[in-house]
Amino acid sequence: MNPPRRRPIGDGTVVLVDAADDLAGASAVRDAVVVCGSAATLRSARLALRHAPRLIVLHDGGVGKDRAGVAGLERLDDVHVPAVAVRHDSARLDDADDVLDHGVVAHRNAAAARAGIEEGPLRPQLERVLREDADAGGRARRAPVG
């Protein structure tokens, strides 16, 4: 397992984890914008929910049978966590740096849509979210997980 790492972008910082397993025991992701290289499966969603991220970015893993590669987005939406998945052909799987630098949002849940995340290049959208959060004095938070 690799520990989560922080990377500054724009007016804020994101937490990078290459694999969802790296979220286990990672308190650094609580209320953070997290970029994870794993597919947006139900398992990844369960691991993320242990720490209530502010927003999480995952990979779509090619979507797969029965949309298993993005099934976790709905589960995260059930508890008001904005979540998106980048296109499988835009970034390497299990490489959070590549997801941040080259990812293109292809899937989002309703909470992410309410946060203004749209299909398209990921990084400028995260910079906007972090800027809005900084402008609000860190108070631009989603609804509590419940």
C-alpha positions in Angstrom: 0.0 0.0 0.0 1.1 3.5 -0.8 0.2 6.4 1.5 -2.0 9.2 0.2 0.0 12.2 -1.0 -0.9 15.8 -1.4 -0.5 17.9 -4.5 -1.2 21.6 -4.8 -3.3 22.7 -7.7 -4.7 26.2 -8.2 -5.8 27.7 -4.9 -5.9 24.4 -3.1 -4.6 20.9 -2.6 -5.8 17.5 -3.7 -5.1 14.1 -2.1 -3.8 11.5 -4.6 -4.2 7.8 -4.1 -3.3 5.3 -6.9 -5.5 2.5 -5.7 -8.7 2.4 -3.6 -7.0 0.0 -1.2 -4.7 3.0 -0.3 -7.8 4.7 1.2 -8.0 2.2 4.0 -6.9 3.9 7.2 -6.2 7.1 5.4 -7.6 9.9 7.5 -6.0 12.4 5.2 -8.9 12.1 2.8 -11.6 13.3 5.2 -13.3 16.3 3.7 -10.6 16.5 1.0 -10.8 16.5 -2.8 -9.5 13.1 -3.6 -8.1 11.8 -6.9 -7.9 8.0 -7.1 -6.7 5.8 -9.9 -9.1 3.0 -9.3 -12.3 2.3 -11.1 -15.5 3.7 -9.7 -16.7 0.3 -8.5 -18.9 -0.4 -5.5 -15.8 -1.6 -3.6 -14.0 1.7 -4.3 -17.1 3.6 -3.1 -17.2 1.6 0.1 -13.6 2.3 0.8 -14.0 6.0 0.1 -17.1 6.3 2.4 -15.0 5.3 5.4 -13.4 8.8 5.3 -16.1 11.1 3.8 -14.2 12.9 1.1 -15.5 16.3 -0.1 -15.3 15.1 -3.7 -13.8 12.0 -5.2 -12.5 11.4 -8.7 -12.1 7.9 -10.0 -11.5 6.1 -13.3 -14.2 4.4 -15.3 -12.1 1.3 -16.0 -13.8 1.0 -19.4 -17.2 0.9 -17.7 -17.6 -2.9 -18.2 -20.4 -5.3 -17.9 -23.5 -4.0 -16.2 -21.6 -0.7 -15.8 -19.6 -2.2 -12.9 -16.8 0.3 -13.5 -19.0 3.3 -12.5 -21.5 1.6 -10.2 -19.9 3.3 -7.2 -20.9 6.7 -8.3 -24.6 6.0 -7.4 -23.6 4.7 -4.0 -21.6 7.8 -3.3 -24.5 9.9 -4.5 -26.8 8.1 -2.0 -24.8 9.8 0.8 -24.3 13.1 -1.0 -20.6 12.7 -1.9 -19.9 14.3 -5.3 -18.1 11.7 -7.4 -16.9 11.5 -11.0 -15.1 9.0 -13.2 -12.7 9.9 -16.0 -12.8 8.2 -19.4 -10.6 5.0 -19.6 -8.8 6.3 -22.7 -7.9 9.6 -21.1 -5.8 8.4 -18.1 -3.9 5.4 -16.9 -5.8 3.1 -14.5 -4.2 3.1 -11.0 -2.2 6.3 -11.6 -3.8 9.2 -9.7 -1.2 11.7 -11.1 -2.2 10.8 -14.7 -5.9 11.0 -13.8 -5.4 14.5 -12.4 -3.2 15.7 -15.3 -5.0 14.1 -18.2 -8.4 12.8 -17.1 -11.5 13.7 -18.9 -14.8 13.5 -16.9 -17.2 11.1 -18.6 -19.5 10.1 -15.7 -20.8 12.0 -12.7 -23.3 11.5 -10.0 -26.1 14.0 -9.2 -24.1 15.5 -6.3 -21.2 16.2 -8.6 -23.6 17.8 -11.1 -24.9 20.1 -8.3 -21.3 21.0 -7.6 -21.0 22.2 -11.2 -18.8 19.3 -12.4 -19.5 18.6 -16.1 -18.2 16.2 -18.7 -14.8 17.5 -20.0 -11.3 18.1 -18.8 -10.9 17.3 -15.1 -8.2 19.5 -13.8 -9.7 23.0 -14.5 -12.9 21.9 -12.9 -11.1 20.8 -9.7 -9.2 24.1 -9.7 -12.5 25.9 -9.8 -14.0 23.8 -7.0 -10.9 24.5 -4.8 -11.0 28.2 -5.7 -14.7 28.5 -4.7 -13.9 26.6 -1.5 -11.0 29.0 -0.7 -13.2 32.1 -1.5 -15.8 30.7 0.9 -13.2 30.4 3.7 -13.3 26.7 3.5 -17.0 26.6 4.1 -18.1 25.5 0.6 -18.8 21.9 1.8 -21.3 19.3 0.6 -24.1 18.0 2.7 -23.0 15.7 5.6 -22.7 12.0 4.9 -25.6 10.2 6.4 
